[in-house]
């Protein structure tokens, strides 16, 4: 089977998964592009770009120019078809399964009032214009809903996390703002989300330290920023590793980025 046939087949499966979200009573709403605050709220360490997709037309309403830095793609060339063309062949099958689970969760597992409080998170690999694949943390969040509770506009953020050496495990997370979060769920047919309050594992100080470690700060630099000793920071790090059952800092930061802790 040729690459194009594989792309078309998988893309059609994604569109079929989205059929359940087709709005019967769409609303006419002005979509403001001033979404900096929302971008910051779901941003993770690394270079990133964002886009807004219209679920009525399955077209991009807006594309951030930083896509040229991350993927070497011109904004005018970014579309659903172009996106899927760049997905690693091994990730295509799982991508449509992830999107199907995202639709199932959004329409069947939570209330209409909760839809705008969630973001969907998973990993995939996208091909840069130079031919190399980058590991991308995909985060998506509904921006507007139709009168019948279907998603109309979605904000998508792609963050380059290649430097974190994160394993592509084909799992999906639903991270809530003031509502329960569900992490690293399997995309198997047996789909039973269980609530895990991951954020309560860490103190506010530990989250500050995690954020600075993710930015590449040394213990000395973090100590100066937080006005505490490097020894105290090292003690915090050991406690965090124990809480998360991680073997090293790289594994720890990768997990925290993936789960939206930082």
MIFI-733381 format. One record per residue (C-alpha): residue number from 1; residue in one letter; x, y, z. Coordinates in steps of 0.5 Angstrom, whole numbers, always signed. Each point is the difference from the previous one (the first is absolute). Layout:
<torfi n="NUM" res="A" x="X" y="Y" z="Z"/>
...
This chain:
<torfi n="1" res="X" x="+0" y="+0" z="+0"/>
<torfi n="2" res="X" x="+3" y="+7" z="-2"/>
<torfi n="3" res="X" x="+1" y="+5" z="+5"/>
<torfi n="4" res="X" x="-6" y="+5" z="-3"/>
<torfi n="5" res="X" x="-5" y="-6" z="+1"/>
<torfi n="6" res="X" x="+2" y="-1" z="+7"/>
<torfi n="7" res="X" x="-1" y="+7" z="+1"/>
<torfi n="8" res="X" x="-6" y="+0" z="-3"/>
<torfi n="9" res="X" x="-3" y="-6" z="+4"/>
<torfi n="10" res="X" x="+2" y="+3" z="+7"/>
<torfi n="11" res="X" x="-2" y="+7" z="-2"/>
<torfi n="12" res="X" x="-7" y="-3" z="-2"/>
<torfi n="13" res="X" x="+0" y="-4" z="+7"/>
<torfi n="14" res="X" x="+1" y="+6" z="+4"/>
<torfi n="15" res="X" x="-5" y="+4" z="-4"/>
<torfi n="16" res="X" x="-5" y="-6" z="+2"/>
<torfi n="17" res="X" x="+2" y="+0" z="+7"/>
<torfi n="18" res="X" x="-2" y="+8" z="+0"/>
<torfi n="19" res="X" x="-7" y="-1" z="-3"/>
<torfi n="20" res="X" x="-3" y="-1" z="+6"/>
<torfi n="21" res="X" x="+2" y="+7" z="+2"/>
<torfi n="22" res="X" x="-4" y="+3" z="-6"/>
<torfi n="23" res="X" x="-4" y="+6" z="+2"/>
<torfi n="24" res="X" x="-8" y="+0" z="-1"/>
<torfi n="25" res="X" x="-1" y="+7" z="+2"/>
<torfi n="26" res="X" x="+7" y="+4" z="-1"/>
<torfi n="27" res="X" x="+1" y="+6" z="+3"/>
<torfi n="28" res="X" x="+2" y="+7" z="-3"/>
<torfi n="29" res="X" x="+6" y="+2" z="+4"/>
<torfi n="30" res="X" x="+5" y="+5" z="-1"/>
<torfi n="31" res="X" x="+7" y="-4" z="+2"/>
<torfi n="32" res="X" x="+5" y="+5" z="+3"/>
<torfi n="33" res="X" x="+7" y="-1" z="-2"/>
<torfi n="34" res="X" x="+3" y="+3" z="+7"/>
<torfi n="35" res="X" x="+1" y="-7" z="+3"/>
<torfi n="36" res="X" x="+7" y="+1" z="+3"/>
<torfi n="37" res="X" x="-3" y="-1" z="+7"/>
<torfi n="38" res="X" x="-3" y="-7" z="-2"/>
<torfi n="39" res="X" x="+7" y="-1" z="-4"/>
<torfi n="40" res="X" x="+4" y="+1" z="+7"/>
<torfi n="41" res="X" x="-5" y="-4" z="+4"/>
<torfi n="42" res="X" x="+1" y="-7" z="-4"/>
<torfi n="43" res="X" x="+8" y="+2" z="-2"/>
<torfi n="44" res="X" x="+5" y="-5" z="+1"/>
<torfi n="45" res="X" x="+8" y="+1" z="+0"/>
<torfi n="46" res="X" x="+2" y="+0" z="-7"/>
<torfi n="47" res="X" x="-1" y="+4" z="-7"/>
<torfi n="48" res="X" x="-7" y="+0" z="-2"/>
<torfi n="49" res="X" x="-5" y="+2" z="-5"/>
<torfi n="50" res="X" x="-8" y="+0" z="+1"/>
<torfi n="51" res="X" x="-6" y="+0" z="-5"/>
<torfi n="52" res="X" x="-7" y="+1" z="+0"/>
<torfi n="53" res="X" x="-4" y="-6" z="-4"/>
<torfi n="54" res="X" x="-8" y="+1" z="-2"/>
<torfi n="55" res="X" x="-3" y="-6" z="+1"/>
<torfi n="56" res="X" x="-6" y="+2" z="-4"/>
<torfi n="57" res="X" x="+5" y="+1" z="-6"/>
<torfi n="58" res="X" x="+5" y="-5" z="+2"/>
<torfi n="59" res="X" x="+5" y="+6" z="-2"/>
<torfi n="60" res="X" x="+5" y="+4" z="+4"/>
<torfi n="61" res="X" x="-3" y="+7" z="+2"/>
<torfi n="62" res="X" x="+7" y="+3" z="+2"/>
<torfi n="63" res="X" x="+7" y="-3" z="+0"/>
<torfi n="64" res="X" x="+6" y="+3" z="+5"/>
<torfi n="65" res="X" x="+6" y="+2" z="-4"/>
<torfi n="66" res="X" x="+4" y="-4" z="+5"/>
<torfi n="67" res="X" x="-1" y="-6" z="-4"/>
<torfi n="68" res="X" x="+5" y="+2" z="-5"/>
<torfi n="69" res="X" x="+5" y="-1" z="+5"/>
<torfi n="70" res="X" x="-2" y="-6" z="+3"/>
<torfi n="71" res="X" x="-2" y="-4" z="-6"/>
<torfi n="72" res="X" x="+3" y="+4" z="-6"/>
<torfi n="73" res="X" x="-7" y="+1" z="-3"/>
<torfi n="74" res="X" x="-3" y="+6" z="-2"/>
<torfi n="75" res="X" x="-7" y="+2" z="+3"/>
<torfi n="76" res="X" x="-4" y="+1" z="-6"/>
<torfi n="77" res="X" x="+2" y="-8" z="-1"/>
<torfi n="78" res="X" x="-3" y="-2" z="+6"/>
<torfi n="79" res="X" x="-6" y="-4" z="+0"/>
<torfi n="80" res="X" x="-3" y="-7" z="+3"/>
<torfi n="81" res="X" x="+3" y="-3" z="-6"/>
<torfi n="82" res="X" x="+7" y="+3" z="+0"/>
<torfi n="83" res="X" x="+0" y="-2" z="+8"/>
<torfi n="84" res="X" x="-2" y="-7" z="-2"/>
<torfi n="85" res="X" x="+5" y="-1" z="-5"/>
<torfi n="86" res="X" x="+6" y="+2" z="+5"/>
<torfi n="87" res="X" x="-2" y="-5" z="+5"/>
<torfi n="88" res="X" x="+4" y="-6" z="+1"/>
<torfi n="89" res="X" x="-2" y="-6" z="-4"/>
<torfi n="90" res="X" x="+0" y="-4" z="+7"/>
<torfi n="91" res="X" x="-4" y="+5" z="+3"/>
<torfi n="92" res="X" x="-6" y="+1" z="-5"/>
<torfi n="93" res="X" x="-4" y="-6" z="+3"/>
<torfi n="94" res="X" x="+0" y="+2" z="+7"/>
<torfi n="95" res="X" x="-1" y="+7" z="-2"/>
<torfi n="96" res="X" x="-7" y="-2" z="-2"/>
<torfi n="97" res="X" x="-1" y="-4" z="+6"/>
<torfi n="98" res="X" x="+2" y="+6" z="+4"/>
<torfi n="99" res="X" x="-5" y="+5" z="-3"/>
<torfi n="100" res="X" x="-6" y="-5" z="+0"/>
<torfi n="101" res="X" x="+2" y="-1" z="+8"/>
<torfi n="102" res="X" x="+0" y="+8" z="+0"/>
<torfi n="103" res="X" x="-7" y="+0" z="-3"/>
<torfi n="104" res="X" x="-3" y="-5" z="+4"/>
<torfi n="105" res="X" x="+3" y="+3" z="+7"/>
<torfi n="106" res="X" x="-3" y="+7" z="-2"/>
<torfi n="107" res="X" x="-7" y="-2" z="-3"/>
<torfi n="108" res="X" x="-1" y="-6" z="+5"/>
<torfi n="109" res="X" x="+4" y="+0" z="+6"/>
<torfi n="110" res="X" x="-1" y="+8" z="+3"/>
<torfi n="111" res="X" x="-5" y="+5" z="+0"/>
<torfi n="112" res="X" x="-1" y="+5" z="-6"/>
<torfi n="113" res="X" x="+2" y="+5" z="+6"/>
<torfi n="114" res="X" x="+7" y="-3" z="+1"/>
<torfi n="115" res="X" x="+2" y="-1" z="-7"/>
<torfi n="116" res="X" x="+3" y="+7" z="+0"/>
<torfi n="117" res="X" x="+4" y="-2" z="+6"/>
<torfi n="118" res="X" x="+4" y="-5" z="-3"/>
<torfi n="119" res="X" x="+6" y="-1" z="-4"/>
<torfi n="120" res="X" x="+2" y="-6" z="-4"/>
<torfi n="121" res="X" x="+7" y="-2" z="+0"/>
<torfi n="122" res="X" x="+4" y="-6" z="-4"/>
<torfi n="123" res="X" x="+7" y="-1" z="-3"/>
<torfi n="124" res="X" x="+1" y="-1" z="-8"/>
<torfi n="125" res="X" x="+6" y="+1" z="-4"/>
<torfi n="126" res="X" x="+0" y="+5" z="-6"/>
<torfi n="127" res="X" x="+5" y="+1" z="-6"/>
<torfi n="128" res="X" x="+4" y="+6" z="+0"/>
<torfi n="129" res="X" x="+1" y="+3" z="-7"/>
<torfi n="130" res="X" x="+7" y="-2" z="+0"/>
<torfi n="131" res="X" x="-2" y="-7" z="+1"/>
<torfi n="132" res="X" x="+1" y="-2" z="+7"/>
<torfi n="133" res="X" x="-6" y="-2" z="+5"/>
<torfi n="134" res="X" x="-1" y="+5" z="+6"/>
<torfi n="135" res="X" x="-4" y="-3" z="+6"/>
<torfi n="136" res="X" x="-6" y="+5" z="+1"/>
<torfi n="137" res="X" x="-4" y="+1" z="+6"/>
<torfi n="138" res="X" x="-7" y="+1" z="-3"/>
<torfi n="139" res="X" x="-5" y="+4" z="+5"/>
<torfi n="140" res="X" x="-7" y="+2" z="-3"/>
<torfi n="141" res="X" x="-5" y="+4" z="+4"/>
<torfi n="142" res="X" x="-7" y="+1" z="-2"/>
<torfi n="143" res="X" x="-1" y="+8" z="-1"/>
<torfi n="144" res="X" x="-8" y="+0" z="-2"/>
<torfi n="145" res="X" x="-6" y="-5" z="+0"/>
<torfi n="146" res="X" x="-6" y="+0" z="-4"/>
<torfi n="147" res="X" x="-7" y="+1" z="+3"/>
<torfi n="148" res="X" x="+0" y="-8" z="+0"/>
<torfi n="149" res="X" x="+6" y="-1" z="+4"/>
<torfi n="150" res="X" x="+5" y="-2" z="-6"/>
<torfi n="151" res="X" x="+7" y="+3" z="-1"/>
<torfi n="152" res="X" x="+0" y="+5" z="-5"/>
<torfi n="153" res="X" x="+7" y="+4" z="+1"/>
<torfi n="154" res="X" x="+6" y="-4" z="+3"/>
<torfi n="155" res="X" x="+7" y="+3" z="+2"/>
<torfi n="156" res="X" x="+6" y="-4" z="-2"/>
<torfi n="157" res="X" x="+7" y="+0" z="+3"/>
<torfi n="158" res="X" x="+6" y="-3" z="-3"/>
<torfi n="159" res="X" x="+6" y="+0" z="+5"/>
<torfi n="160" res="X" x="+6" y="-3" z="-2"/>
<torfi n="161" res="X" x="+3" y="-5" z="+5"/>
<torfi n="162" res="X" x="+5" y="-4" z="-4"/>
<torfi n="163" res="X" x="+5" y="+3" z="+5"/>
<torfi n="164" res="X" x="-3" y="-4" z="+6"/>
<torfi n="165" res="X" x="+0" y="-7" z="-3"/>
<torfi n="166" res="X" x="-7" y="-2" z="+1"/>
<torfi n="167" res="X" x="-2" y="-7" z="-2"/>
<torfi n="168" res="X" x="-6" y="+0" z="-5"/>
<torfi n="169" res="X" x="-5" y="-4" z="+4"/>
<torfi n="170" res="X" x="-6" y="+1" z="-3"/>
<torfi n="171" res="X" x="-4" y="+2" z="+6"/>
<torfi n="172" res="X" x="-5" y="+6" z="+1"/>
<torfi n="173" res="X" x="-1" y="+5" z="+6"/>
<torfi n="174" res="X" x="-6" y="+4" z="+1"/>
<torfi n="175" res="X" x="+2" y="+6" z="+5"/>
<torfi n="176" res="X" x="-5" y="+4" z="+3"/>
<torfi n="177" res="X" x="+0" y="+7" z="+3"/>
<torfi n="178" res="X" x="-4" y="+0" z="+7"/>
<torfi n="179" res="X" x="-3" y="-7" z="-2"/>
<torfi n="180" res="X" x="+3" y="-7" z="+0"/>
<torfi n="181" res="X" x="+6" y="-2" z="-4"/>
<torfi n="182" res="X" x="+1" y="-7" z="-4"/>
<torfi n="183" res="X" x="+8" y="-1" z="-1"/>
<torfi n="184" res="X" x="+3" y="-5" z="-5"/>
<torfi n="185" res="X" x="-6" y="-4" z="-2"/>
<torfi n="186" res="X" x="+1" y="-6" z="-5"/>
<torfi n="187" res="X" x="-4" y="+1" z="-7"/>
<torfi n="188" res="X" x="-2" y="-7" z="+0"/>
<torfi n="189" res="X" x="-7" y="-2" z="-1"/>
<torfi n="190" res="X" x="-1" y="-1" z="+8"/>
<torfi n="191" res="X" x="+0" y="+7" z="+2"/>
<torfi n="192" res="X" x="-2" y="+1" z="+7"/>
<torfi n="193" res="X" x="+3" y="+7" z="+3"/>
<torfi n="194" res="X" x="+2" y="+0" z="+7"/>
<torfi n="195" res="X" x="+1" y="+7" z="+3"/>
<torfi n="196" res="X" x="+7" y="+1" z="+3"/>
<torfi n="197" res="X" x="+2" y="+7" z="+3"/>
<torfi n="198" res="X" x="+7" y="+0" z="-2"/>
<torfi n="199" res="X" x="+1" y="+7" z="+2"/>
<torfi n="200" res="X" x="-1" y="-1" z="+7"/>
<torfi n="201" res="X" x="+6" y="-4" z="+0"/>
<torfi n="202" res="X" x="+5" y="+6" z="+0"/>
<torfi n="203" res="X" x="+0" y="+6" z="+5"/>
<torfi n="204" res="X" x="+0" y="+7" z="-3"/>
<torfi n="205" res="X" x="+8" y="+1" z="+1"/>
<torfi n="206" res="X" x="+1" y="-7" z="-3"/>
<torfi n="207" res="X" x="-4" y="+2" z="-7"/>
<torfi n="208" res="X" x="+4" y="+7" z="+0"/>
<torfi n="209" res="X" x="+7" y="-4" z="+0"/>
<torfi n="210" res="X" x="-3" y="-5" z="-5"/>
<torfi n="211" res="X" x="-2" y="+6" z="-4"/>
<torfi n="212" res="X" x="+7" y="+3" z="+0"/>
<torfi n="213" res="X" x="+4" y="-7" z="-1"/>
<torfi n="214" res="X" x="-5" y="-1" z="-6"/>
<torfi n="215" res="X" x="+3" y="+7" z="-3"/>
<torfi n="216" res="X" x="+7" y="-3" z="+1"/>
<torfi n="217" res="X" x="+2" y="+4" z="+6"/>
<torfi n="218" res="X" x="+6" y="-3" z="+5"/>
<torfi n="219" res="X" x="-1" y="-1" z="+7"/>
<torfi n="220" res="X" x="+4" y="+6" z="+2"/>
<torfi n="221" res="X" x="-5" y="+5" z="-5"/>
<torfi n="222" res="X" x="-6" y="-3" z="+3"/>
<torfi n="223" res="X" x="+3" y="+1" z="+7"/>
<torfi n="224" res="X" x="+1" y="+7" z="-2"/>
<torfi n="225" res="X" x="-7" y="+1" z="-3"/>
<torfi n="226" res="X" x="-4" y="-3" z="+6"/>
<torfi n="227" res="X" x="+5" y="+3" z="+5"/>
<torfi n="228" res="X" x="+1" y="-7" z="+3"/>
<torfi n="229" res="X" x="+7" y="-5" z="+0"/>
<torfi n="230" res="X" x="+2" y="-4" z="-5"/>
<torfi n="231" res="X" x="+0" y="-6" z="+5"/>
<torfi n="232" res="X" x="-8" y="+1" z="+2"/>
<torfi n="233" res="X" x="-1" y="+0" z="-8"/>
<torfi n="234" res="X" x="+3" y="-7" z="+0"/>
<torfi n="235" res="X" x="-4" y="-2" z="+6"/>
<torfi n="236" res="X" x="-6" y="+2" z="-4"/>
<torfi n="237" res="X" x="+2" y="-3" z="-6"/>
<torfi n="238" res="X" x="+1" y="-7" z="+3"/>
<torfi n="239" res="X" x="-7" y="+0" z="+4"/>
<torfi n="240" res="X" x="-3" y="+2" z="-7"/>
<torfi n="241" res="X" x="+4" y="-6" z="-3"/>
<torfi n="242" res="X" x="-3" y="-5" z="+5"/>
<torfi n="243" res="X" x="-7" y="+3" z="+0"/>
<torfi n="244" res="X" x="+0" y="-1" z="-8"/>
<torfi n="245" res="X" x="+4" y="-7" z="+0"/>
<torfi n="246" res="X" x="+5" y="+3" z="-5"/>
<torfi n="247" res="X" x="+7" y="-2" z="-1"/>
<torfi n="248" res="X" x="+3" y="+7" z="-2"/>
<torfi n="249" res="X" x="-2" y="+7" z="-2"/>
<torfi n="250" res="X" x="-1" y="-1" z="-7"/>
<torfi n="251" res="X" x="-5" y="-5" z="+1"/>
<torfi n="252" res="X" x="-3" y="+4" z="+6"/>
<torfi n="253" res="X" x="-1" y="+7" z="-5"/>
<torfi n="254" res="X" x="-2" y="-4" z="-6"/>
<torfi n="255" res="X" x="-6" y="-3" z="+5"/>
<torfi n="256" res="X" x="-2" y="+6" z="+3"/>
<torfi n="257" res="X" x="+0" y="+4" z="-7"/>
<torfi n="258" res="X" x="-4" y="-6" z="-3"/>
<torfi n="259" res="X" x="-5" y="+1" z="+6"/>
<torfi n="260" res="X" x="-1" y="+7" z="+0"/>
<torfi n="261" res="X" x="+4" y="+1" z="+7"/>
<torfi n="262" res="X" x="+4" y="+5" z="-3"/>
